[in-house]
């Protein structure tokens, strides 16, 4: 018997298995393409011939493949439910809270315990300070916490609600998706006026400490649902957007990104939220 099995050896799955091996944990691995197991075998991993023998090898099974649908298919196509027994299955694939709840119900029918995880980091950070969120039964989490510590010094347990880790993952990705759109428009502005994009990147990196303080402040406002102490109000940002759109018109820059933001900010002003924190816009978007 090994201590942990890792199913799926893409970049993240391989990093997870390597971290366990580096921590001295007996590790079994399986992957559809056998060549991905060779390097891990040289590092001491046991390579299973099929998913069934991989699951049988350990009391803790970690799945790190494309998504929840792929996990459900893997479990069904290889008759793994009968092998799970009282094992702990930890899902590190990406998906939604609804999918996490569905997979938990599916796994519970076999008698296994289930935890859902989200890795908010790059593979190179695994084994160091990768931010890893886990949700599900508290007793189950405590049983595997010391094992998971091999993956990161920054484990975040989110509670019994199994969909919480997937929700946090989607929330963080929502932030980055919109932030990256802002970076695209910023690049267009610099391009239009001959300002180096390397200078833009340098200024943004240097502003990260201040940005971190602002994010903490705004996060606290969201948690308290209290928006009356703005560092910069919706009115202020609405005026900033007027300048951004004016410059776009002057230089013929595609304005779809700031125009989208402008509609929301102007709606906030029209709704009487102009003197509040920018995150007070959440009031407009709640259903």
C-alpha positions, 0 to 999 in steps of 0.5 A, spaced: 500 500 500 502 507 498 499 513 502 496 516 496 494 515 489 494 521 483 490 520 477 492 524 472 499 527 470 498 533 466 502 539 468 498 540 475 498 532 477 505 531 475 507 537 480 502 534 485 505 527 485 512 530 485 511 534 491 508 528 495 515 524 493 519 529 495 516 529 502 517 522 502 510 520 501 509 513 498 505 515 492 502 511 486 500 514 479 496 513 473 495 516 467 492 514 460 499 515 456 504 511 460 510 515 458 508 521 463 509 516 468 516 514 467 519 520 470 515 519 476 517 512 476 525 514 476 523 519 482 520 513 486 513 513 484 509 506 483 506 506 476 499 503 476 497 499 470 490 501 470 485 506 474 483 500 478 489 498 481 491 505 482 485 506 486 486 500 490 493 502 492 492 507 497 487 510 502 487 517 499 486 518 492 487 525 488 484 526 481 487 531 477 484 531 470 480 535 465 474 537 469 468 533 473 465 530 467 472 527 465 472 524 473 465 522 473 466 518 466 473 515 469 469 513 475 464 509 471 468 507 465 473 503 469 468 501 475 471 504 480 465 506 485 466 499 487 473 500 489 473 506 493 470 503 499 471 507 505 477 511 501 478 519 501 477 521 494 479 528 493 478 532 486 483 537 484 479 538 477 476 544 475 468 545 475 462 549 478 459 548 485 453 544 482 458 539 479 462 538 486 455 537 489 453 532 484 460 528 484 460 528 492 453 525 492 455 520 486 462 518 490 458 517 497 453 512 494 460 508 494 461 509 501 467 513 500 468 520 503 469 526 498 473 533 499 473 538 493 479 542 492 481 548 488 489 550 486 489 557 485 497 557 483 501 554 477 504 547 477 511 550 479 508 553 486 506 546 488 510 543 494 511 551 496 506 556 497 501 554 492 494 557 495 490 551 495 483 551 498 479 545 500 472 544 502 467 538 505 467 534 511 471 537 516 473 530 520 475 528 513 479 534 512 483 533 518 484 526 517 488 528 510 491 535 512 498 533 514 498 529 507 496 535 503 501 539 507 506 536 502 503 540 497 503 547 500 504 551 506 498 555 504 492 550 505 485 554 506 479 549 509 473 553 507 468 549 511 463 543 510 459 546 504 463 542 498 462 547 493 465 552 496 472 551 493 469 551 486 466 557 488 472 561 490 476 558 484 470 561 480 470 568 484 478 569 483 478 567 476 472 572 475 477 577 478 483 576 473 479 575 467 476 582 468 483 585 470 486 582 464 481 586 460 483 592 463 491 590 461 489 589 454 486 596 454 492 599 458 496 596 452 492 600 447 493 606 450 500 606 451 501 603 444 497 609 441 501 614 445 508 611 444 509 609 451 513 602 452 508 597 454 514 595 459 514 601 462 506 600 464 508 593 466 513 596 471 508 601 474 503 596 475 508 591 478 511 597 483 503 598 485 502 591 487 503 593 495 498 599 494 493 594 490 493 589 495 491 594 501 486 596 497 483 589 495 483 587 502 479 594 504 474 592 498 474 585 500 472 587 507 467 592 505 464 586 501 464 582 507 460 587 511 456 589 506 458 596 508 460 601 502 460 608 506 468 609 506 471 609 499 478 610 498 475 612 491 468 613 490 463 610 484 463 618 482 471 618 481 471 612 477 465 614 473 469 621 471 476 617 470 472 613 465 470 619 461 477 621 460 479 613 458 473 614 453 475 621 451 482 618 449 480 612 446 475 617 441 481 621 440 486 616 438 481 611 435 482 606 440 477 600 440 473 602 446 469 596 448 472 594 454 471 601 458 464 602 455 462 596 458 465 598 465 462 605 463 455 603 463 455 599 470 458 605 473 453 610 470 448 606 472 451 606 479 451 613 479 444 614 477 442 609 482 444 614 487 451 610 489 456 615 487 459 617 493 460 609 495 465 604 494 466 602 487 464 595 490 457 598 492 456 596 484 454 589 487 447 592 489 446 593 482 448 586 480 444 582 485 438 578 483 
